Amino acid sequence: MIDTWLLATLCLLLLTAGALVRVLWTKTRYDRYVAALVAVTAAGAAGLCLNIALGTLLVLDVTVILALVCFSVILAAVSFSWSEGA
């Protein structure tokens, strides 16, 4: 029988994939930024669920580091695009 936390991880990864498709196929850049933030948030939640399912702290460390890097890149892209348009 499948573990509940692994099922939650799978569902969150599917949500992340959907948000990444939205990042690639949307027309406005603001929708892309919001979809990217949703993708990173859902991927972080999937990493936390996987951490609980596997019981290893390495997954948690990698999840936190990747989430911080991705959020920093997204915020830098937003601030660059806003300063460029003004």
N, C-alpha and C positions, 0 to 999 in steps of 0.2 A: 504494500500500500504506500502511496506517495505521501511524503511528509508535507505538513501544512505550510511550513516555512519555505520549502522548495517550490510549492505551488504559488505562493505569494510572490516569490522571486521571479518565477516565470511570467506571471501576470504583469508585474512591474516592468520587466524587460520588454514585453510586448507593447506596453504603454510608451516606453522609451523609444522603441522602434517607430511607433506611430508619430511621436513628436519629431523624430529625426526626419521622417518623410515630410512632415509639415515644414521643417526648416528648409528642405531642398525645393519644395514645390510652391511655396507661397510667393506672392508678388511683392509685398511691401517689406522693407527691412525691419520695421518695428514688430511685425508679426513673426519674423524670423528670430528676433531677439527673445520674444516671449516664448516661442516654441523651444528655443535653445535652453532657456531657463527651466522650462518644464521638463525637458529631456534630462538635464543634469540633476534636477531634483528627484525625478523618478528613478534614475540610475543610482543615485545615492541611497534611496530607500531600498532598491533591489540589493545593493551591496550590504546594507544593514541586515536585511532579511537573510541573505546568504551567510552572513557572519553568524547569525543565530542558528541557522540550520547546520552549519559545519562546526561551529564552536571554536573557531580559530580567530585569534586577534590580528593575524596578518591581513585577512580580508578587510577588517575594519580600518586598519592603518592605510591600506592602499585606497580604500573608498574615500576616506577623509582627505587624503592628499590629492587624489584626482578631482574630487569635488571642489576643493579650494583653487586648484589650478584652472579648472574649467570656468568657475565663476569669475575669477580674476581676468581671464581672457575675454569673457563676454562683457564684463564691465569696461574693460579697456577699449573694446570695439565700439561699445555704445558711446563712451565719452569721446573717442576719436571721430566718430561719425557726426556727433552733435557739434563738435567744435569745427569740423570741416564745413558743415552746412551754414554756419552763422556768419 
